[in-house]
Amino acid sequence: MTSWGFGYDYPDGSEFLTIALQCGSTAGQAYWCDPVIDEMGEEIAALPLDDPKRTELLREVQRIAINEQAYLVPLYARNALILSQDYVKGDQLDPLLTLPVAENVWIDQG
């Protein structure tokens, strides 16, 4: 049995930038807009994931949102409830807890 909620699809801080902090976004239901953050978002999207400048830009976006008191309504809280039996072998979650990994699961008839 599995129960899922909303969470990161991938381990990168830009995910919530694109769904909640950009002008015109209604995903976070904040209806908040800062053109500076939109410009920073475009620059962030163009940089490689491991670029230190990208990390610093994401931190600056966070500082701006906090200082301007952007109000973000969380979509859902992530949760995961997984039940299994001792005879189910090989079951695991991916590192982000987004989907169960079932390709190597088997029932031990032993």
KAWO-V396375 format. One record per residue. SS is DSSP state (H for helix, E for strand, - for the rest). OMEGA is omega in degrees with one decimal (* if undefined). D_CENTER is the distance of its C-alpha to the mean C-alpha in Angstrom with 2 decimals. Layout:
BEGIN
ss=SS omega=OMEGA d_center=D_CENTER
ss=SS omega=OMEGA d_center=D_CENTER
END
This chain:
BEGIN
ss=- omega=-178.6 d_center=22.87
ss=E omega=175.2 d_center=19.12
ss=E omega=-175.7 d_center=17.17
ss=E omega=172.7 d_center=13.50
ss=- omega=-179.3 d_center=11.30
ss=- omega=175.9 d_center=8.06
ss=- omega=178.9 d_center=4.86
ss=- omega=172.3 d_center=1.93
ss=- omega=178.3 d_center=4.85
ss=- omega=-172.7 d_center=5.71
ss=- omega=179.6 d_center=6.32
ss=- omega=-177.1 d_center=6.82
ss=- omega=-178.0 d_center=7.20
ss=H omega=-177.2 d_center=8.27
ss=H omega=-179.7 d_center=5.49
ss=H omega=173.3 d_center=6.59
ss=H omega=-175.4 d_center=9.89
ss=H omega=-177.7 d_center=10.51
ss=H omega=-174.4 d_center=9.88
ss=H omega=-171.4 d_center=11.44
ss=- omega=-179.8 d_center=13.55
ss=- omega=179.2 d_center=15.55
ss=- omega=178.6 d_center=19.01
ss=- omega=179.7 d_center=19.51
ss=- omega=175.2 d_center=16.06
ss=- omega=-176.5 d_center=16.57
ss=- omega=179.6 d_center=13.13
ss=- omega=-179.8 d_center=12.90
ss=- omega=177.5 d_center=16.68
ss=- omega=-176.1 d_center=17.52
ss=- omega=-177.3 d_center=19.67
ss=- omega=-176.3 d_center=19.51
ss=- omega=173.1 d_center=20.48
ss=- omega=-178.3 d_center=21.21
ss=H omega=177.8 d_center=22.52
ss=H omega=178.6 d_center=22.11
ss=H omega=175.8 d_center=18.32
ss=H omega=178.1 d_center=18.56
ss=H omega=178.3 d_center=20.80
ss=H omega=178.7 d_center=18.59
ss=H omega=177.3 d_center=15.65
ss=H omega=178.6 d_center=18.13
ss=H omega=178.5 d_center=19.21
ss=H omega=-177.8 d_center=15.78
ss=H omega=-177.4 d_center=15.20
ss=H omega=-177.1 d_center=18.63
ss=- omega=175.2 d_center=18.23
ss=- omega=-177.3 d_center=17.52
ss=- omega=-176.1 d_center=14.36
ss=- omega=-179.8 d_center=16.78
ss=- omega=179.5 d_center=18.82
ss=H omega=178.1 d_center=19.50
ss=H omega=178.5 d_center=20.06
ss=H omega=178.3 d_center=16.48
ss=H omega=179.9 d_center=15.36
ss=H omega=177.1 d_center=18.14
ss=H omega=177.5 d_center=17.29
ss=H omega=176.6 d_center=13.74
ss=H omega=178.8 d_center=15.64
ss=H omega=175.4 d_center=18.19
ss=H omega=179.5 d_center=15.89
ss=H omega=179.3 d_center=14.79
ss=H omega=-179.8 d_center=18.55
ss=H omega=-178.5 d_center=19.58
ss=H omega=178.8 d_center=17.32
ss=H omega=-178.3 d_center=18.62
ss=H omega=179.1 d_center=22.16
ss=- omega=178.8 d_center=22.23
ss=- omega=175.0 d_center=20.81
ss=- omega=-178.4 d_center=18.30
ss=- omega=-179.8 d_center=17.77
ss=- omega=176.5 d_center=14.36
ss=- omega=178.6 d_center=14.48
ss=- omega=179.8 d_center=11.57
ss=- omega=178.1 d_center=11.11
ss=- omega=172.7 d_center=11.18
ss=- omega=178.4 d_center=10.94
ss=- omega=172.1 d_center=9.67
ss=- omega=176.9 d_center=12.91
ss=E omega=176.1 d_center=14.68
ss=E omega=-176.7 d_center=18.43
ss=E omega=177.5 d_center=20.16
ss=- omega=-179.0 d_center=23.91
ss=- omega=176.2 d_center=26.09
ss=- omega=179.5 d_center=29.74
ss=- omega=-177.9 d_center=31.45
ss=- omega=173.9 d_center=32.76
ss=E omega=-174.9 d_center=29.33
ss=E omega=174.8 d_center=28.70
ss=- omega=-179.3 d_center=25.94
ss=- omega=-179.7 d_center=23.05
ss=E omega=173.6 d_center=19.77
ss=E omega=172.7 d_center=15.97
ss=- omega=-174.3 d_center=13.89
ss=- omega=-179.2 d_center=12.46
ss=- omega=-178.3 d_center=8.87
ss=- omega=-178.2 d_center=10.69
ss=- omega=-178.3 d_center=9.60
ss=- omega=173.4 d_center=13.18
ss=E omega=177.2 d_center=16.55
ss=E omega=-172.9 d_center=18.46
ss=- omega=-174.6 d_center=21.87
ss=- omega=-178.6 d_center=23.74
ss=- omega=-179.2 d_center=25.77
ss=- omega=176.9 d_center=26.46
ss=E omega=176.6 d_center=30.09
ss=E omega=177.8 d_center=32.46
ss=- omega=-176.8 d_center=34.96
ss=- omega=-170.7 d_center=38.25
ss=- omega=* d_center=40.03
END
